[in-house]
Amino acid sequence: MAGNGTNNNGVPASNSAPLASTPAAAPTTTAATTGATTTTTTTTAAMAAATTMEAQPKQQPATATATATATAATADTSNTAALAAPPAAASTKDADGETSDNDILETSPNGRWQKLRKKVMLKESTGIDEAHLAYDTEEGFEVVWNQITFTTKRLTATDQERLKQKFTDFTQLKHLNLVRFFDFWVDNDQQRLVFITESMTSGTIRAYLRKNKKNNKVVSPKVWKRWCRQILSALRYLHSMVPPIIHGNVRCDSIFLMHNGLAKVGAICLDDIRTHVRTVADASQYEAPELQAMEDAAGKDGYSPKVDVYAFGMCVLEIATEETPYSECANAVELYQKVLRGDKPQAFERLTDPDLIEFISACLAPQEIRPNAEELLYHRFLHEVPMLKVMAAHYILRTNVPYSPKQLPKQLNDFLREVADGAWGTLANINLKESRRALNLLHGIAEPEGEGMIRLGVSIVMPENMTRELVFLYSLQKDKPSSVAREMVGQGLLCRADAKAMERHLHESLVRYHAQEAERQQAPLAPQQPLAQAPTGPL
């Protein structure tokens, strides 16, 4: 897990001190660069969500002093861990004396974020009771002011510290396919948690699907496969944290689209939030069987990152069929029973692509055999482009290799643009894995190369009329066919499913080599022909 942030210095003039993270800087562009490392990337990230209720903020002055900050830092957490209500700003009116969407309803404790009257109309987000457009006074960008209302009158110091830790970690997350998370604070006076996120104005995948269906249009598989890769890239990043971050609310309503086609995952619903919030949207059709069984048993043994994979599979099914999973169920009880039995939605029967059927079936498989997000990211259904091609594109973009777009075909230029926009993930996701099965394995050279060494060759016939010619040194004393096959898989030259076939193939090559060597050593030497005498006489 990334390191924790620091508390804000701005404290409202109240007996309660805010527990909040240092606000992250708002992005200067919507799409970030594609350069990345394994844990810290140059992309943007976060958790966001929204619904449609409006609450009247409590009016409080927006002053903060060094004395108040010092008092908050040293006070007993049992008395001062609660957060004061954010101060409200006076509402303004337009020339006709009417209220405006740009009226400032309240300001954050540190004075940076201004909540506007205009609501963000993104419904059904788990736990979010209210979402308004807001303004970042430091960077000059629009953001979203999200509010979660708690069921309990006052959170305990332990609950506050747990939430503070989780949300502080969120401000450190940076990934191109996560909605950016900037700041947060807990307001015990109004029994709410407020967090500031990136503004997503282009709507959700579900809204896009509904619009297309209304207009009798179908989303191209090329488009939604790109969405799937980006969603899995974000989930892989979350699940790679220590401890793993479980999104807990993966749905077509919680995945947002940018104007350039980039998909961003938002609307996170931590288990720590789920147990305290007032508003919880019904998402039973996306919940894994082990999660529903866990809720019945009042335990948490089934709550693992694989519940996100199951929910993702339901999203893929909804995108591919443009039908909400289990829409055939008459009530929640029928849906619940079908999920526990492991019955797939009726929409699944409409699928015809064998690879898509295999891909969704893997997502919906029982927990113990369900693949993780990283494994799905390299499934042959999604991974249509050789990984070396993706790496080459990242290399060109990161190192500024001089080239002219006119020198490349339009298809390659479009591919470079997609990589730059994050459609193929970041370098942090690239583990050199080959997901495509080999069509055939052919024997190559096998000849001595020094004492105890041979030069061995093999040809791997791949789809798309591509053949990989591999030639390598093989030690007869140290190497084994199984270890060489595993090395090929690790270097992205061979699909893991073909490792056993390669092992047998290499063993056959070695048997053939030893047989040829034995024949060569046992064969009698051919009699030497006498040298012909040089002709004599005049030239």
Secondary structure, DSSP 8 states (H G I E B T S, - for coil): --------S---SSSS-----------SSSS----B-SS-BSS--------B-------------HHHHHHHHHS-HHHH-S----------B-TTS-B-TT-EEEE-TTS-EEEEEEE------TTEEEEEEEEETTT--EEEEEEEEBSSSS--HHHHHHHHHHHHHHTT---TTB--EEEEEEETTTTEEEEEEE---S-BHHHHHHHHHHTT----HHHHHHHHHHHHHHHHHHHTSSS-------STTSEEE-TTS-EEE-----HHHHTTBS-----GGGS-HHHHHHHHHT--TT-STHHHHHHHHHHHHHHHHTS-TTTT-SSHHHHHHHHHHT---GGGGG---HHHHHHHHHHTS-TTT---HHHHHT-TTT--S-HHHHHHHHHHHHHT----GGGS-HHHHHHHHHHHTTTT--GGG----B-S--SEEEEEEEEE-STTEEEEEEEEEETTTEEEEEEEEEETTT--HHHHHHHHHHTTSSBGGGHHHHHHHHHHHHHHHHHHHHHHHHS-------------S--
